[in-house]
Amino acid sequence: MEFGKGVLNALPADYSQSEMEDAMLTIITVWNAIVLDTWHNTDKNEKKVLDALSQAPKEGQLQVKRLIKRKKNLKTKNF
């Protein structure tokens, strides 16, 4: 899962199943939010994701912002 590599690499060496599931959920949620926003020509879902993380640790917010940027900058917008 190249798109989410940064999030997965940030997991601790002894990560739990729950931590892996949370990381995968984050990656998939960001991907889907940007796909939906692209289809509907909006940023509504991106804003919802960022709002949901407003109280999260700064590192987590930064990882999500990087995912959003990565998805938006993909050369091919394959959905």
mmCIF file of the N, C-alpha and C atoms, coordinates in Angstrom:
data_MODEL
# 
_entry.id   MODEL 
# 
loop_
_atom_site.group_PDB 
_atom_site.id 
_atom_site.type_symbol 
_atom_site.label_atom_id 
_atom_site.label_alt_id 
_atom_site.label_comp_id 
_atom_site.label_asym_id 
_atom_site.label_entity_id 
_atom_site.label_seq_id 
_atom_site.pdbx_PDB_ins_code 
_atom_site.Cartn_x 
_atom_site.Cartn_y 
_atom_site.Cartn_z 
_atom_site.occupancy 
_atom_site.B_iso_or_equiv 
_atom_site.pdbx_formal_charge 
_atom_site.auth_seq_id 
_atom_site.auth_comp_id 
_atom_site.auth_asym_id 
_atom_site.auth_atom_id 
_atom_site.pdbx_PDB_model_num 
ATOM 1   N N  . MET A 1 1  ? 0.841   -1.176 0.000   1.00 0.00 ? 1  MET A N  1 
ATOM 2   C CA . MET A 1 1  ? 0.000   0.000  0.000   1.00 0.00 ? 1  MET A CA 1 
ATOM 3   C C  . MET A 1 1  ? 0.886   1.239  0.000   1.00 0.00 ? 1  MET A C  1 
ATOM 4   N N  . GLU A 1 2  ? 1.400   1.555  -1.147  1.00 0.00 ? 2  GLU A N  1 
ATOM 5   C CA . GLU A 1 2  ? 2.345   2.666  -1.309  1.00 0.00 ? 2  GLU A CA 1 
ATOM 6   C C  . GLU A 1 2  ? 1.766   3.993  -0.822  1.00 0.00 ? 2  GLU A C  1 
ATOM 7   N N  . PHE A 1 3  ? 0.511   4.245  -1.097  1.00 0.00 ? 3  PHE A N  1 
ATOM 8   C CA . PHE A 1 3  ? -0.118  5.509  -0.715  1.00 0.00 ? 3  PHE A CA 1 
ATOM 9   C C  . PHE A 1 3  ? 0.008   5.767  0.788   1.00 0.00 ? 3  PHE A C  1 
ATOM 10  N N  . GLY A 1 4  ? -0.190  4.773  1.606   1.00 0.00 ? 4  GLY A N  1 
ATOM 11  C CA . GLY A 1 4  ? -0.175  4.936  3.055   1.00 0.00 ? 4  GLY A CA 1 
ATOM 12  C C  . GLY A 1 4  ? 1.127   4.566  3.727   1.00 0.00 ? 4  GLY A C  1 
ATOM 13  N N  . LYS A 1 5  ? 2.186   4.446  2.944   1.00 0.00 ? 5  LYS A N  1 
ATOM 14  C CA . LYS A 1 5  ? 3.471   3.991  3.457   1.00 0.00 ? 5  LYS A CA 1 
ATOM 15  C C  . LYS A 1 5  ? 3.964   4.812  4.660   1.00 0.00 ? 5  LYS A C  1 
ATOM 16  N N  . GLY A 1 6  ? 3.795   6.118  4.607   1.00 0.00 ? 6  GLY A N  1 
ATOM 17  C CA . GLY A 1 6  ? 4.259   6.973  5.703   1.00 0.00 ? 6  GLY A CA 1 
ATOM 18  C C  . GLY A 1 6  ? 3.556   6.670  7.014   1.00 0.00 ? 6  GLY A C  1 
ATOM 19  N N  . VAL A 1 7  ? 2.255   6.449  6.937   1.00 0.00 ? 7  VAL A N  1 
ATOM 20  C CA . VAL A 1 7  ? 1.480   6.127  8.143   1.00 0.00 ? 7  VAL A CA 1 
ATOM 21  C C  . VAL A 1 7  ? 1.892   4.758  8.677   1.00 0.00 ? 7  VAL A C  1 
ATOM 22  N N  . LEU A 1 8  ? 2.030   3.803  7.778   1.00 0.00 ? 8  LEU A N  1 
ATOM 23  C CA . LEU A 1 8  ? 2.410   2.460  8.206   1.00 0.00 ? 8  LEU A CA 1 
ATOM 24  C C  . LEU A 1 8  ? 3.823   2.431  8.784   1.00 0.00 ? 8  LEU A C  1 
ATOM 25  N N  . ASN A 1 9  ? 4.724   3.197  8.194   1.00 0.00 ? 9  ASN A N  1 
ATOM 26  C CA . ASN A 1 9  ? 6.099   3.254  8.703   1.00 0.00 ? 9  ASN A CA 1 
ATOM 27  C C  . ASN A 1 9  ? 6.187   3.916  10.075  1.00 0.00 ? 9  ASN A C  1 
ATOM 28  N N  . ALA A 1 10 ? 5.193   4.730  10.417  1.00 0.00 ? 10 ALA A N  1 
ATOM 29  C CA . ALA A 1 10 ? 5.190   5.415  11.711  1.00 0.00 ? 10 ALA A CA 1 
ATOM 30  C C  . ALA A 1 10 ? 4.716   4.515  12.854  1.00 0.00 ? 10 ALA A C  1 
ATOM 31  N N  . LEU A 1 11 ? 4.181   3.340  12.513  1.00 0.00 ? 11 LEU A N  1 
ATOM 32  C CA . LEU A 1 11 ? 3.749   2.411  13.556  1.00 0.00 ? 11 LEU A CA 1 
ATOM 33  C C  . LEU A 1 11 ? 4.964   1.921  14.341  1.00 0.00 ? 11 LEU A C  1 
ATOM 34  N N  . PRO A 1 12 ? 4.796   1.690  15.641  1.00 0.00 ? 12 PRO A N  1 
ATOM 35  C CA . PRO A 1 12 ? 5.915   1.153  16.413  1.00 0.00 ? 12 PRO A CA 1 
ATOM 36  C C  . PRO A 1 12 ? 6.266   -0.261 15.945  1.00 0.00 ? 12 PRO A C  1 
ATOM 37  N N  . ALA A 1 13 ? 7.492   -0.674 16.207  1.00 0.00 ? 13 ALA A N  1 
ATOM 38  C CA . ALA A 1 13 ? 7.946   -2.003 15.771  1.00 0.00 ? 13 ALA A CA 1 
ATOM 39  C C  . ALA A 1 13 ? 7.070   -3.118 16.333  1.00 0.00 ? 13 ALA A C  1 
ATOM 40  N N  . ASP A 1 14 ? 6.553   -2.919 17.511  1.00 0.00 ? 14 ASP A N  1 
ATOM 41  C CA . ASP A 1 14 ? 5.723   -3.949 18.150  1.00 0.00 ? 14 ASP A CA 1 
ATOM 42  C C  . ASP A 1 14 ? 4.235   -3.574 18.106  1.00 0.00 ? 14 ASP A C  1 
ATOM 43  N N  . TYR A 1 15 ? 3.790   -3.033 16.967  1.00 0.00 ? 15 TYR A N  1 
ATOM 44  C CA . TYR A 1 15 ? 2.415   -2.553 16.849  1.00 0.00 ? 15 TYR A CA 1 
ATOM 45  C C  . TYR A 1 15 ? 1.405   -3.679 17.088  1.00 0.00 ? 15 TYR A C  1 
ATOM 46  N N  . SER A 1 16 ? 0.267   -3.264 17.613  1.00 0.00 ? 16 SER A N  1 
ATOM 47  C CA . SER A 1 16 ? -0.805  -4.219 17.881  1.00 0.00 ? 16 SER A CA 1 
ATOM 48  C C  . SER A 1 16 ? -1.727  -4.309 16.671  1.00 0.00 ? 16 SER A C  1 
ATOM 49  N N  . GLN A 1 17 ? -2.590  -5.288 16.680  1.00 0.00 ? 17 GLN A N  1 
ATOM 50  C CA . GLN A 1 17 ? -3.574  -5.425 15.607  1.00 0.00 ? 17 GLN A CA 1 
ATOM 51  C C  . GLN A 1 17 ? -4.459  -4.184 15.561  1.00 0.00 ? 17 GLN A C  1 
ATOM 52  N N  . SER A 1 18 ? -4.826  -3.670 16.704  1.00 0.00 ? 18 SER A N  1 
ATOM 53  C CA . SER A 1 18 ? -5.667  -2.478 16.787  1.00 0.00 ? 18 SER A CA 1 
ATOM 54  C C  . SER A 1 18 ? -4.969  -1.265 16.162  1.00 0.00 ? 18 SER A C  1 
ATOM 55  N N  . GLU A 1 19 ? -3.680  -1.108 16.418  1.00 0.00 ? 19 GLU A N  1 
ATOM 56  C CA . GLU A 1 19 ? -2.928  0.006  15.835  1.00 0.00 ? 19 GLU A CA 1 
ATOM 57  C C  . GLU A 1 19 ? -2.866  -0.121 14.316  1.00 0.00 ? 19 GLU A C  1 
ATOM 58  N N  . MET A 1 20 ? -2.667  -1.337 13.816  1.00 0.00 ? 20 MET A N  1 
ATOM 59  C CA . MET A 1 20 ? -2.639  -1.556 12.368  1.00 0.00 ? 20 MET A CA 1 
ATOM 60  C C  . MET A 1 20 ? -4.007  -1.261 11.756  1.00 0.00 ? 20 MET A C  1 
ATOM 61  N N  . GLU A 1 21 ? -5.065  -1.726 12.406  1.00 0.00 ? 21 GLU A N  1 
ATOM 62  C CA . GLU A 1 21 ? -6.408  -1.465 11.901  1.00 0.00 ? 21 GLU A CA 1 
ATOM 63  C C  . GLU A 1 21 ? -6.708  0.026  11.884  1.00 0.00 ? 21 GLU A C  1 
ATOM 64  N N  . ASP A 1 22 ? -6.305  0.748  12.925  1.00 0.00 ? 22 ASP A N  1 
ATOM 65  C CA . ASP A 1 22 ? -6.514  2.202  12.961  1.00 0.00 ? 22 ASP A CA 1 
ATOM 66  C C  . ASP A 1 22 ? -5.746  2.893  11.835  1.00 0.00 ? 22 ASP A C  1 
ATOM 67  N N  . ALA A 1 23 ? -4.521  2.462  11.590  1.00 0.00 ? 23 ALA A N  1 
ATOM 68  C CA . ALA A 1 23 ? -3.720  3.046  10.518  1.00 0.00 ? 23 ALA A CA 1 
ATOM 69  C C  . ALA A 1 23 ? -4.367  2.790  9.157   1.00 0.00 ? 23 ALA A C  1 
ATOM 70  N N  . MET A 1 24 ? -4.806  1.573  8.926   1.00 0.00 ? 24 MET A N  1 
ATOM 71  C CA . MET A 1 24 ? -5.443  1.239  7.647   1.00 0.00 ? 24 MET A CA 1 
ATOM 72  C C  . MET A 1 24 ? -6.748  2.003  7.473   1.00 0.00 ? 24 MET A C  1 
ATOM 73  N N  . LEU A 1 25 ? -7.515  2.147  8.547   1.00 0.00 ? 25 LEU A N  1 
ATOM 74  C CA . LEU A 1 25 ? -8.762  2.905  8.487   1.00 0.00 ? 25 LEU A CA 1 
ATOM 75  C C  . LEU A 1 25 ? -8.489  4.366  8.122   1.00 0.00 ? 25 LEU A C  1 
ATOM 76  N N  . THR A 1 26 ? -7.457  4.929  8.696   1.00 0.00 ? 26 THR A N  1 
ATOM 77  C CA . THR A 1 26 ? -7.086  6.312  8.382   1.00 0.00 ? 26 THR A CA 1 
ATOM 78  C C  . THR A 1 26 ? -6.720  6.449  6.916   1.00 0.00 ? 26 THR A C  1 
ATOM 79  N N  . ILE A 1 27 ? -5.896  5.546  6.427   1.00 0.00 ? 27 ILE A N  1 
ATOM 80  C CA . ILE A 1 27 ? -5.451  5.589  5.027   1.00 0.00 ? 27 ILE A CA 1 
ATOM 81  C C  . ILE A 1 27 ? -6.647  5.482  4.082   1.00 0.00 ? 27 ILE A C  1 
ATOM 82  N N  . ILE A 1 28 ? -7.507  4.538  4.329   1.00 0.00 ? 28 ILE A N  1 
ATOM 83  C CA . ILE A 1 28 ? -8.672  4.318  3.459   1.00 0.00 ? 28 ILE A CA 1 
ATOM 84  C C  . ILE A 1 28 ? -9.642  5.492  3.542   1.00 0.00 ? 28 ILE A C  1 
ATOM 85  N N  . THR A 1 29 ? -9.837  6.029  4.733   1.00 0.00 ? 29 THR A N  1 
ATOM 86  C CA . THR A 1 29 ? -10.750 7.164  4.909   1.00 0.00 ? 29 THR A CA 1 
ATOM 87  C C  . THR A 1 29 ? -10.265 8.385  4.133   1.00 0.00 ? 29 THR A C  1 
ATOM 88  N N  . VAL A 1 30 ? -8.986  8.678  4.237   1.00 0.00 ? 30 VAL A N  1 
ATOM 89  C CA . VAL A 1 30 ? -8.442  9.829  3.508   1.00 0.00 ? 30 VAL A CA 1 
ATOM 90  C C  . VAL A 1 30 ? -8.575  9.610  2.004   1.00 0.00 ? 30 VAL A C  1 
ATOM 91  N N  . TRP A 1 31 ? -8.203  8.429  1.534   1.00 0.00 ? 31 TRP A N  1 
ATOM 92  C CA . TRP A 1 31 ? -8.311  8.120  0.101   1.00 0.00 ? 31 TRP A CA 1 
ATOM 93  C C  . TRP A 1 31 ? -9.742  8.354  -0.381  1.00 0.00 ? 31 TRP A C  1 
ATOM 94  N N  . ASN A 1 32 ? -10.705 7.762  0.329   1.00 0.00 ? 32 ASN A N  1 
ATOM 95  C CA . ASN A 1 32 ? -12.106 7.863  -0.083  1.00 0.00 ? 32 ASN A CA 1 
ATOM 96  C C  . ASN A 1 32 ? -12.638 9.295  0.007   1.00 0.00 ? 32 ASN A C  1 
ATOM 97  N N  . ALA A 1 33 ? -12.216 10.030 1.018   1.00 0.00 ? 33 ALA A N  1 
ATOM 98  C CA . ALA A 1 33 ? -12.661 11.421 1.153   1.00 0.00 ? 33 ALA A CA 1 
ATOM 99  C C  . ALA A 1 33 ? -12.228 12.252 -0.048  1.00 0.00 ? 33 ALA A C  1 
ATOM 100 N N  . ILE A 1 34 ? -10.983 12.079 -0.471  1.00 0.00 ? 34 ILE A N  1 
ATOM 101 C CA . ILE A 1 34 ? -10.484 12.869 -1.599  1.00 0.00 ? 34 ILE A CA 1 
ATOM 102 C C  . ILE A 1 34 ? -11.126 12.404 -2.908  1.00 0.00 ? 34 ILE A C  1 
ATOM 103 N N  . VAL A 1 35 ? -11.362 11.111 -3.057  1.00 0.00 ? 35 VAL A N  1 
ATOM 104 C CA . VAL A 1 35 ? -12.051 10.608 -4.251  1.00 0.00 ? 35 VAL A CA 1 
ATOM 105 C C  . VAL A 1 35 ? -13.446 11.218 -4.334  1.00 0.00 ? 35 VAL A C  1 
ATOM 106 N N  . LEU A 1 36 ? -14.188 11.184 -3.239  1.00 0.00 ? 36 LEU A N  1 
ATOM 107 C CA . LEU A 1 36 ? -15.539 11.751 -3.245  1.00 0.00 ? 36 LEU A CA 1 
ATOM 108 C C  . LEU A 1 36 ? -15.510 13.247 -3.532  1.00 0.00 ? 36 LEU A C  1 
ATOM 109 N N  . ASP A 1 37 ? -14.584 13.949 -2.924  1.00 0.00 ? 37 ASP A N  1 
ATOM 110 C CA . ASP A 1 37 ? -14.476 15.383 -3.174  1.00 0.00 ? 37 ASP A CA 1 
ATOM 111 C C  . ASP A 1 37 ? -14.150 15.673 -4.632  1.00 0.00 ? 37 ASP A C  1 
ATOM 112 N N  . THR A 1 38 ? -13.311 14.855 -5.227  1.00 0.00 ? 38 THR A N  1 
ATOM 113 C CA . THR A 1 38 ? -12.968 15.036 -6.637  1.00 0.00 ? 38 THR A CA 1 
ATOM 114 C C  . THR A 1 38 ? -14.189 14.800 -7.513  1.00 0.00 ? 38 THR A C  1 
ATOM 115 N N  . TRP A 1 39 ? -14.912 13.745 -7.226  1.00 0.00 ? 39 TRP A N  1 
ATOM 116 C CA . TRP A 1 39 ? -16.117 13.440 -8.005  1.00 0.00 ? 39 TRP A CA 1 
ATOM 117 C C  . TRP A 1 39 ? -17.148 14.561 -7.916  1.00 0.00 ? 39 TRP A C  1 
ATOM 118 N N  . HIS A 1 40 ? -17.292 15.138 -6.724  1.00 0.00 ? 40 HIS A N  1 
ATOM 119 C CA . HIS A 1 40 ? -18.331 16.133 -6.489  1.00 0.00 ? 40 HIS A CA 1 
ATOM 120 C C  . HIS A 1 40 ? -17.810 17.566 -6.532  1.00 0.00 ? 40 HIS A C  1 
ATOM 121 N N  . ASN A 1 41 ? -16.542 17.715 -6.902  1.00 0.00 ? 41 ASN A N  1 
ATOM 122 C CA . ASN A 1 41 ? -15.920 19.035 -7.038  1.00 0.00 ? 41 ASN A CA 1 
ATOM 123 C C  . ASN A 1 41 ? -16.119 19.879 -5.774  1.00 0.00 ? 41 ASN A C  1 
ATOM 124 N N  . THR A 1 42 ? -15.695 19.341 -4.667  1.00 0.00 ? 42 THR A N  1 
ATOM 125 C CA . THR A 1 42 ? -15.840 19.991 -3.370  1.00 0.00 ? 42 THR A CA 1 
ATOM 126 C C  . THR A 1 42 ? -14.650 19.638 -2.494  1.00 0.00 ? 42 THR A C  1 
ATOM 127 N N  . ASP A 1 43 ? -14.607 20.198 -1.309  1.00 0.00 ? 43 ASP A N  1 
ATOM 128 C CA . ASP A 1 43 ? -13.607 19.795 -0.310  1.00 0.00 ? 43 ASP A CA 1 
ATOM 129 C C  . ASP A 1 43 ? -14.294 19.445 1.013   1.00 0.00 ? 43 ASP A C  1 
ATOM 130 N N  . LYS A 1 44 ? -15.577 19.177 0.935   1.00 0.00 ? 44 LYS A N  1 
ATOM 131 C CA . LYS A 1 44 ? -16.400 18.896 2.118   1.00 0.00 ? 44 LYS A CA 1 
ATOM 132 C C  . LYS A 1 44 ? -15.859 17.720 2.931   1.00 0.00 ? 44 LYS A C  1 
ATOM 133 N N  . ASN A 1 45 ? -15.535 16.625 2.274   1.00 0.00 ? 45 ASN A N  1 
ATOM 134 C CA . ASN A 1 45 ? -15.075 15.430 2.990   1.00 0.00 ? 45 ASN A CA 1 
ATOM 135 C C  . ASN A 1 45 ? -13.674 15.618 3.567   1.00 0.00 ? 45 ASN A C  1 
ATOM 136 N N  . GLU A 1 46 ? -12.826 16.304 2.837   1.00 0.00 ? 46 GLU A N  1 
ATOM 137 C CA . GLU A 1 46 ? -11.491 16.621 3.366   1.00 0.00 ? 46 GLU A CA 1 
ATOM 138 C C  . GLU A 1 46 ? -11.628 17.421 4.661   1.00 0.00 ? 46 GLU A C  1 
ATOM 139 N N  . LYS A 1 47 ? -12.492 18.426 4.651   1.00 0.00 ? 47 LYS A N  1 
ATOM 140 C CA . LYS A 1 47 ? -12.698 19.246 5.847   1.00 0.00 ? 47 LYS A CA 1 
ATOM 141 C C  . LYS A 1 47 ? -13.252 18.428 7.003   1.00 0.00 ? 47 LYS A C  1 
ATOM 142 N N  . LYS A 1 48 ? -14.149 17.491 6.698   1.00 0.00 ? 48 LYS A N  1 
ATOM 143 C CA . LYS A 1 48 ? -14.698 16.633 7.758   1.00 0.00 ? 48 LYS A CA 1 
ATOM 144 C C  . LYS A 1 48 ? -13.603 15.778 8.391   1.00 0.00 ? 48 LYS A C  1 
ATOM 145 N N  . VAL A 1 49 ? -12.716 15.249 7.570   1.00 0.00 ? 49 VAL A N  1 
ATOM 146 C CA . VAL A 1 49 ? -11.606 14.445 8.094   1.00 0.00 ? 49 VAL A CA 1 
ATOM 147 C C  . VAL A 1 49 ? -10.724 15.304 8.988   1.00 0.00 ? 49 VAL A C  1 
ATOM 148 N N  . LEU A 1 50 ? -10.372 16.485 8.519   1.00 0.00 ? 50 LEU A N  1 
ATOM 149 C CA . LEU A 1 50 ? -9.506  17.366 9.306   1.00 0.00 ? 50 LEU A CA 1 
ATOM 150 C C  . LEU A 1 50 ? -10.191 17.830 10.586  1.00 0.00 ? 50 LEU A C  1 
ATOM 151 N N  . ASP A 1 51 ? -11.484 18.125 10.506  1.00 0.00 ? 51 ASP A N  1 
ATOM 152 C CA . ASP A 1 51 ? -12.234 18.520 11.705  1.00 0.00 ? 51 ASP A CA 1 
ATOM 153 C C  . ASP A 1 51 ? -12.266 17.395 12.730  1.00 0.00 ? 51 ASP A C  1 
ATOM 154 N N  . ALA A 1 52 ? -12.437 16.176 12.261  1.00 0.00 ? 52 ALA A N  1 
ATOM 155 C CA . ALA A 1 52 ? -12.489 15.023 13.158  1.00 0.00 ? 52 ALA A CA 1 
ATOM 156 C C  . ALA A 1 52 ? -11.163 14.827 13.893  1.00 0.00 ? 52 ALA A C  1 
ATOM 157 N N  . LEU A 1 53 ? -10.089 15.293 13.297  1.00 0.00 ? 53 LEU A N  1 
ATOM 158 C CA . LEU A 1 53 ? -8.760  15.127 13.894  1.00 0.00 ? 53 LEU A CA 1 
ATOM 159 C C  . LEU A 1 53 ? -8.271  16.368 14.632  1.00 0.00 ? 53 LEU A C  1 
ATOM 160 N N  . SER A 1 54 ? -9.132  17.350 14.788  1.00 0.00 ? 54 SER A N  1 
ATOM 161 C CA . SER A 1 54 ? -8.686  18.622 15.360  1.00 0.00 ? 54 SER A CA 1 
ATOM 162 C C  . SER A 1 54 ? -8.123  18.483 16.773  1.00 0.00 ? 54 SER A C  1 
ATOM 163 N N  . GLN A 1 55 ? -8.546  17.469 17.506  1.00 0.00 ? 55 GLN A N  1 
ATOM 164 C CA . GLN A 1 55 ? -8.037  17.259 18.866  1.00 0.00 ? 55 GLN A CA 1 
ATOM 165 C C  . GLN A 1 55 ? -6.975  16.152 18.931  1.00 0.00 ? 55 GLN A C  1 
ATOM 166 N N  . ALA A 1 56 ? -6.643  15.578 17.790  1.00 0.00 ? 56 ALA A N  1 
ATOM 167 C CA . ALA A 1 56 ? -5.640  14.512 17.738  1.00 0.00 ? 56 ALA A CA 1 
ATOM 168 C C  . ALA A 1 56 ? -4.239  15.101 17.928  1.00 0.00 ? 56 ALA A C  1 
ATOM 169 N N  . PRO A 1 57 ? -3.283  14.265 18.290  1.00 0.00 ? 57 PRO A N  1 
ATOM 170 C CA . PRO A 1 57 ? -1.899  14.752 18.388  1.00 0.00 ? 57 PRO A CA 1 
ATOM 171 C C  . PRO A 1 57 ? -1.438  15.364 17.067  1.00 0.00 ? 57 PRO A C  1 
ATOM 172 N N  . LYS A 1 58 ? -0.581  16.358 17.167  1.00 0.00 ? 58 LYS A N  1 
ATOM 173 C CA . LYS A 1 58 ? -0.114  17.088 15.978  1.00 0.00 ? 58 LYS A CA 1 
ATOM 174 C C  . LYS A 1 58 ? 0.519   16.156 14.947  1.00 0.00 ? 58 LYS A C  1 
ATOM 175 N N  . GLU A 1 59 ? 1.257   15.149 15.396  1.00 0.00 ? 59 GLU A N  1 
ATOM 176 C CA . GLU A 1 59 ? 1.898   14.218 14.457  1.00 0.00 ? 59 GLU A CA 1 
ATOM 177 C C  . GLU A 1 59 ? 0.854   13.479 13.627  1.00 0.00 ? 59 GLU A C  1 
ATOM 178 N N  . GLY A 1 60 ? -0.230  13.075 14.253  1.00 0.00 ? 60 GLY A N  1 
ATOM 179 C CA . GLY A 1 60 ? -1.309  12.407 13.528  1.00 0.00 ? 60 GLY A CA 1 
ATOM 180 C C  . GLY A 1 60 ? -1.962  13.334 12.518  1.00 0.00 ? 60 GLY A C  1 
ATOM 181 N N  . GLN A 1 61 ? -2.175  14.577 12.905  1.00 0.00 ? 61 GLN A N  1 
ATOM 182 C CA . GLN A 1 61 ? -2.747  15.552 11.988  1.00 0.00 ? 61 GLN A CA 1 
ATOM 183 C C  . GLN A 1 61 ? -1.816  15.775 10.792  1.00 0.00 ? 61 GLN A C  1 
ATOM 184 N N  . LEU A 1 62 ? -0.535  15.849 11.064  1.00 0.00 ? 62 LEU A N  1 
ATOM 185 C CA . LEU A 1 62 ? 0.450   16.049 10.002  1.00 0.00 ? 62 LEU A CA 1 
ATOM 186 C C  . LEU A 1 62 ? 0.461   14.866 9.033   1.00 0.00 ? 62 LEU A C  1 
ATOM 187 N N  . GLN A 1 63 ? 0.381   13.648 9.554   1.00 0.00 ? 63 GLN A N  1 
ATOM 188 C CA . GLN A 1 63 ? 0.356   12.467 8.690   1.00 0.00 ? 63 GLN A CA 1 
ATOM 189 C C  . GLN A 1 63 ? -0.864  12.485 7.775   1.00 0.00 ? 63 GLN A C  1 
ATOM 190 N N  . VAL A 1 64 ? -2.007  12.886 8.312   1.00 0.00 ? 64 VAL A N  1 
ATOM 191 C CA . VAL A 1 64 ? -3.227  12.937 7.499   1.00 0.00 ? 64 VAL A CA 1 
ATOM 192 C C  . VAL A 1 64 ? -3.110  14.035 6.440   1.00 0.00 ? 64 VAL A C  1 
ATOM 193 N N  . LYS A 1 65 ? -2.562  15.171 6.805   1.00 0.00 ? 65 LYS A N  1 
ATOM 194 C CA . LYS A 1 65 ? -2.382  16.249 5.822   1.00 0.00 ? 65 LYS A CA 1 
ATOM 195 C C  . LYS A 1 65 ? -1.441  15.804 4.699   1.00 0.00 ? 65 LYS A C  1 
ATOM 196 N N  . ARG A 1 66 ? -0.430  15.030 5.050   1.00 0.00 ? 66 ARG A N  1 
ATOM 197 C CA . ARG A 1 66 ? 0.480   14.500 4.024   1.00 0.00 ? 66 ARG A CA 1 
ATOM 198 C C  . ARG A 1 66 ? -0.249  13.526 3.105   1.00 0.00 ? 66 ARG A C  1 
ATOM 199 N N  . LEU A 1 67 ? -1.113  12.673 3.684   1.00 0.00 ? 67 LEU A N  1 
ATOM 200 C CA . LEU A 1 67 ? -1.895  11.750 2.862   1.00 0.00 ? 67 LEU A CA 1 
ATOM 201 C C  . LEU A 1 67 ? -2.803  12.518 1.903   1.00 0.00 ? 67 LEU A C  1 
ATOM 202 N N  . ILE A 1 68 ? -3.453  13.545 2.412   1.00 0.00 ? 68 ILE A N  1 
ATOM 203 C CA . ILE A 1 68 ? -4.347  14.354 1.574   1.00 0.00 ? 68 ILE A CA 1 
ATOM 204 C C  . ILE A 1 68 ? -3.559  14.961 0.416   1.00 0.00 ? 68 ILE A C  1 
ATOM 205 N N  . LYS A 1 69 ? -2.430  15.539 0.730   1.00 0.00 ? 69 LYS A N  1 
ATOM 206 C CA . LYS A 1 69 ? -1.595  16.154 -0.313  1.00 0.00 ? 69 LYS A CA 1 
ATOM 207 C C  . LYS A 1 69 ? -1.133  15.111 -1.322  1.00 0.00 ? 69 LYS A C  1 
ATOM 208 N N  . ARG A 1 70 ? -0.715  13.943 -0.825  1.00 0.00 ? 70 ARG A N  1 
ATOM 209 C CA . ARG A 1 70 ? -0.244  12.881 -1.713  1.00 0.00 ? 70 ARG A CA 1 
ATOM 210 C C  . ARG A 1 70 ? -1.348  12.443 -2.664  1.00 0.00 ? 70 ARG A C  1 
ATOM 211 N N  . LYS A 1 71 ? -2.557  12.253 -2.135  1.00 0.00 ? 71 LYS A N  1 
ATOM 212 C CA . LYS A 1 71 ? -3.671  11.815 -2.983  1.00 0.00 ? 71 LYS A CA 1 
ATOM 213 C C  . LYS A 1 71 ? -3.999  12.871 -4.030  1.00 0.00 ? 71 LYS A C  1 
ATOM 214 N N  . LYS A 1 72 ? -4.005  14.123 -3.632  1.00 0.00 ? 72 LYS A N  1 
ATOM 215 C CA . LYS A 1 72 ? -4.322  15.204 -4.575  1.00 0.00 ? 72 LYS A CA 1 
ATOM 216 C C  . LYS A 1 72 ? -3.261  15.350 -5.663  1.00 0.00 ? 72 LYS A C  1 
ATOM 217 N N  . ASN A 1 73 ? -2.038  14.996 -5.338  1.00 0.00 ? 73 ASN A N  1 
ATOM 218 C CA . ASN A 1 73 ? -0.936  15.180 -6.278  1.00 0.00 ? 73 ASN A CA 1 
ATOM 219 C C  . ASN A 1 73 ? -0.587  13.944 -7.103  1.00 0.00 ? 73 ASN A C  1 
ATOM 220 N N  . LEU A 1 74 ? -1.355  12.894 -6.937  1.00 0.00 ? 74 LEU A N  1 
ATOM 221 C CA . LEU A 1 74 ? -1.082  11.710 -7.758  1.00 0.00 ? 74 LEU A CA 1 
ATOM 222 C C  . LEU A 1 74 ? -1.196  12.084 -9.233  1.00 0.00 ? 74 LEU A C  1 
ATOM 223 N N  . LYS A 1 75 ? -0.240  11.634 -10.005 1.00 0.00 ? 75 LYS A N  1 
ATOM 224 C CA . LYS A 1 75 ? -0.245  11.969 -11.432 1.00 0.00 ? 75 LYS A CA 1 
ATOM 225 C C  . LYS A 1 75 ? -1.469  11.432 -12.132 1.00 0.00 ? 75 LYS A C  1 
ATOM 226 N N  . THR A 1 76 ? -1.851  10.230 -11.786 1.00 0.00 ? 76 THR A N  1 
ATOM 227 C CA . THR A 1 76 ? -3.061  9.653  -12.356 1.00 0.00 ? 76 THR A CA 1 
ATOM 228 C C  . THR A 1 76 ? -4.108  9.584  -11.275 1.00 0.00 ? 76 THR A C  1 
ATOM 229 N N  . LYS A 1 77 ? -5.243  10.125 -11.522 1.00 0.00 ? 77 LYS A N  1 
ATOM 230 C CA . LYS A 1 77 ? -6.311  10.158 -10.525 1.00 0.00 ? 77 LYS A CA 1 
ATOM 231 C C  . LYS A 1 77 ? -7.187  8.935  -10.658 1.00 0.00 ? 77 LYS A C  1 
ATOM 232 N N  . ASN A 1 78 ? -6.577  7.773  -10.559 1.00 0.00 ? 78 ASN A N  1 
ATOM 233 C CA . ASN A 1 78 ? -7.340  6.530  -10.630 1.00 0.00 ? 78 ASN A CA 1 
ATOM 234 C C  . ASN A 1 78 ? -8.134  6.365  -9.350  1.00 0.00 ? 78 ASN A C  1 
ATOM 235 N N  . PHE A 1 79 ? -9.405  6.104  -9.499  1.00 0.00 ? 79 PHE A N  1 
ATOM 236 C CA . PHE A 1 79 ? -10.257 5.959  -8.333  1.00 0.00 ? 79 PHE A CA 1 
ATOM 237 C C  . PHE A 1 79 ? -10.585 4.514  -8.169  1.00 0.00 ? 79 PHE A C  1 
# 
